[in-house]
Amino acid sequence: MDEAEYDRARLGQSRTEGLTRRSLMWIAAGAATGAAVGGAPARAADPPILKPLPPELFTVFGTNAETKWEALRGIGDIVPVDRFFVRNHTLTPRIDAHTWRLRVHGTGLRGGPVELTYRELRHLPSDTITAAIECAGNGRGFFTSQQGQAVSGTAWKLGAVGVARWKGVRLSTVLKRAGLSRAAVDVQPVGLDPDFVSGGVNLGPVRRPLPIDKALHDVLLAYEMNGEPLPPDHGFPVRVVVPNWIGIASIKWLGQLEVSAEPLLSPWNTQFYRLLGPTYPAEGELVSRQTVKSAFELPWEATLAAGRQVLRGRSWSGNGRIRRVEVSTDGRTWRPARPIGHGAGTAWQRWEVPWHPAPGAYTLRARATDVTGVTQPDTVPHNTLGYLFGAIVRHPVTVV
């Protein structure tokens, strides 16, 4: 179920089958066009995001909208839809659930293609999970501002993440209903958003394969978010939710599932979402699980009053639950933060720590350690597309 390990095996099989040159050309092309990863411009007649984006809740980057961390202060584990971040490659499509069909097809099925209507999908056995979805580039801007390294793509701070309660049908249920073959190795969800153009090349609809073990384990085809039908910007009528993995795996506006008896390639596991750079192999390393991160529920460059304060924040990891969080306000010493609640599923841990500052300029730091023992480092290795920034973030505040 670890995609990076599966990818290494897939590349080995590709070499055996003589496909290396094609795949490496694909990867090299992606490195050259990486500046387009932040999203393609929307058509003038169609806004890229449909829901309101008030400036007190979001920072807007063209087709994308980042949640401001101060907008989560006082909010529980679940992020309301009105402040849940948006990551669009192109724009939010308008889809009619009555005419929508999910087509399941490919060489990994025992029979021919199968189609499901929205009504039929909702009548299948359902499940509800609480899970985070996080863009692989969350924190990308800190490669430049903290480490002085140039990267391509949207310059997110830490707000390209959100936790929601998702209801839908297990992907395993749909695959078994469609006649899954024992020969199946990959399942590729395909979105219904407009084709993505990068470097002048039409790469088609957003799609990214999942190894069959992960597809059958915990992946959900969600049609509700926080107890309501999925909003358009978050994948209506149906989206994929892949717990713990990077957000691109959770394809929105699902239209097809290609089930294959052979490994599948797409621009989203060859050109993009690979760690590329001088410290990585020529083909790069596939990005799959998220890193450990921590954020304060404060505005960037916040102004606080001297005297008693309670600093609050959240920490999360693609490896599982958070074991402990430490906070530094002086750049030298660390003290433990008090956990708030117990986390929620594959979500995050809220925390708080008291502080009694005098007037002056401060840099706040928070670092988390997850259940596997991974702790946030001071710096992380550079990659040209700016993925998986998991270092300790230096958050400036002024006390008056």
ChimeraX attribute file (.defattr): number of C-alpha atoms within 10 A of each C-alpha:
attribute: neighborCount
match mode: 1-to-1
recipient: residues
	/A:1	13
	/A:2	12
	/A:3	19
	/A:4	15
	/A:5	12
	/A:6	15
	/A:7	18
	/A:8	13
	/A:9	13
	/A:10	17
	/A:11	17
	/A:12	14
	/A:13	15
	/A:14	16
	/A:15	13
	/A:16	10
	/A:17	9
	/A:18	11
	/A:19	13
	/A:20	16
	/A:21	11
	/A:22	11
	/A:23	20
	/A:24	17
	/A:25	14
	/A:26	19
	/A:27	22
	/A:28	18
	/A:29	17
	/A:30	24
	/A:31	21
	/A:32	12
	/A:33	17
	/A:34	20
	/A:35	17
	/A:36	19
	/A:37	21
	/A:38	22
	/A:39	22
	/A:40	19
	/A:41	16
	/A:42	18
	/A:43	10
	/A:44	7
	/A:45	6
	/A:46	11
	/A:47	16
	/A:48	24
	/A:49	23
	/A:50	14
	/A:51	15
	/A:52	10
	/A:53	18
	/A:54	11
	/A:55	10
	/A:56	12
	/A:57	20
	/A:58	23
	/A:59	18
	/A:60	17
	/A:61	15
	/A:62	19
	/A:63	21
	/A:64	22
	/A:65	22
	/A:66	26
	/A:67	27
	/A:68	24
	/A:69	21
	/A:70	18
	/A:71	17
	/A:72	23
	/A:73	13
	/A:74	9
	/A:75	11
	/A:76	14
	/A:77	25
	/A:78	19
	/A:79	20
	/A:80	16
	/A:81	18
	/A:82	14
	/A:83	22
	/A:84	25
	/A:85	27
	/A:86	27
	/A:87	27
	/A:88	21
	/A:89	24
	/A:90	25
	/A:91	25
	/A:92	27
	/A:93	19
	/A:94	15
	/A:95	15
	/A:96	11
	/A:97	13
	/A:98	10
	/A:99	8
	/A:100	17
	/A:101	20
	/A:102	17
	/A:103	18
	/A:104	23
	/A:105	23
	/A:106	22
	/A:107	18
	/A:108	23
	/A:109	23
	/A:110	15
	/A:111	13
	/A:112	12
	/A:113	16
	/A:114	18
	/A:115	13
	/A:116	15
	/A:117	15
	/A:118	17
	/A:119	12
	/A:120	10
	/A:121	20
	/A:122	15
	/A:123	11
	/A:124	14
	/A:125	11
	/A:126	16
	/A:127	13
	/A:128	17
	/A:129	20
	/A:130	19
	/A:131	22
	/A:132	29
	/A:133	26
	/A:134	25
	/A:135	25
	/A:136	26
	/A:137	26
	/A:138	26
	/A:139	24
	/A:140	26
	/A:141	23
	/A:142	25
	/A:143	27
	/A:144	14
	/A:145	13
	/A:146	14
	/A:147	15
	/A:148	11
	/A:149	14
	/A:150	16
	/A:151	20
	/A:152	20
	/A:153	18
	/A:154	24
	/A:155	20
	/A:156	23
	/A:157	23
	/A:158	25
	/A:159	22
	/A:160	24
	/A:161	21
	/A:162	24
	/A:163	24
	/A:164	22
	/A:165	22
	/A:166	26
	/A:167	24
	/A:168	25
	/A:169	23
	/A:170	23
	/A:171	23
	/A:172	20
	/A:173	16
	/A:174	21
	/A:175	21
	/A:176	12
	/A:177	11
	/A:178	21
	/A:179	17
	/A:180	21
	/A:181	17
	/A:182	11
	/A:183	15
	/A:184	20
	/A:185	20
	/A:186	25
	/A:187	30
	/A:188	25
	/A:189	24
	/A:190	24
	/A:191	24
	/A:192	19
	/A:193	23
	/A:194	15
	/A:195	16
	/A:196	20
	/A:197	18
	/A:198	20
	/A:199	15
	/A:200	9
	/A:201	9
	/A:202	10
	/A:203	15
	/A:204	16
	/A:205	17
	/A:206	25
	/A:207	26
	/A:208	22
	/A:209	24
	/A:210	24
	/A:211	20
	/A:212	21
	/A:213	16
	/A:214	18
	/A:215	21
	/A:216	19
	/A:217	13
	/A:218	15
	/A:219	21
	/A:220	28
	/A:221	26
	/A:222	31
	/A:223	26
	/A:224	22
	/A:225	21
	/A:226	17
	/A:227	12
	/A:228	12
	/A:229	17
	/A:230	21
	/A:231	17
	/A:232	18
	/A:233	22
	/A:234	24
	/A:235	27
	/A:236	23
	/A:237	24
	/A:238	29
	/A:239	25
	/A:240	27
	/A:241	27
	/A:242	24
	/A:243	25
	/A:244	23
	/A:245	24
	/A:246	24
	/A:247	25
	/A:248	25
	/A:249	26
	/A:250	26
	/A:251	25
	/A:252	30
	/A:253	28
	/A:254	26
	/A:255	19
	/A:256	19
	/A:257	24
	/A:258	21
	/A:259	29
	/A:260	23
	/A:261	18
	/A:262	16
	/A:263	21
	/A:264	18
	/A:265	17
	/A:266	17
	/A:267	19
	/A:268	19
	/A:269	23
	/A:270	23
	/A:271	25
	/A:272	23
	/A:273	24
	/A:274	26
	/A:275	24
	/A:276	25
	/A:277	17
	/A:278	11
	/A:279	11
	/A:280	14
	/A:281	10
	/A:282	13
	/A:283	20
	/A:284	21
	/A:285	19
	/A:286	20
	/A:287	20
	/A:288	23
	/A:289	19
	/A:290	25
	/A:291	22
	/A:292	26
	/A:293	28
	/A:294	27
	/A:295	24
	/A:296	25
	/A:297	20
	/A:298	21
	/A:299	15
	/A:300	14
	/A:301	13
	/A:302	12
	/A:303	14
	/A:304	15
	/A:305	13
	/A:306	15
	/A:307	12
	/A:308	11
	/A:309	13
	/A:310	9
	/A:311	16
	/A:312	20
	/A:313	24
	/A:314	25
	/A:315	25
	/A:316	27
	/A:317	28
	/A:318	23
	/A:319	18
	/A:320	18
	/A:321	22
	/A:322	28
	/A:323	17
	/A:324	19
	/A:325	27
	/A:326	19
	/A:327	22
	/A:328	18
	/A:329	16
	/A:330	11
	/A:331	12
	/A:332	6
	/A:333	9
	/A:334	15
	/A:335	12
	/A:336	16
	/A:337	22
	/A:338	15
	/A:339	19
	/A:340	15
	/A:341	11
	/A:342	13
	/A:343	20
	/A:344	20
	/A:345	16
	/A:346	20
	/A:347	28
	/A:348	25
	/A:349	24
	/A:350	26
	/A:351	22
	/A:352	20
	/A:353	18
	/A:354	12
	/A:355	13
	/A:356	11
	/A:357	18
	/A:358	14
	/A:359	13
	/A:360	11
	/A:361	14
	/A:362	18
	/A:363	15
	/A:364	19
	/A:365	20
	/A:366	26
	/A:367	25
	/A:368	27
	/A:369	22
	/A:370	22
	/A:371	13
	/A:372	12
	/A:373	12
	/A:374	15
	/A:375	22
	/A:376	22
	/A:377	14
	/A:378	13
	/A:379	15
	/A:380	14
	/A:381	15
	/A:382	23
	/A:383	22
	/A:384	19
	/A:385	27
	/A:386	30
	/A:387	27
	/A:388	27
	/A:389	27
	/A:390	26
	/A:391	24
	/A:392	23
	/A:393	25
	/A:394	18
	/A:395	18
	/A:396	16
	/A:397	18
	/A:398	17
	/A:399	15
	/A:400	13
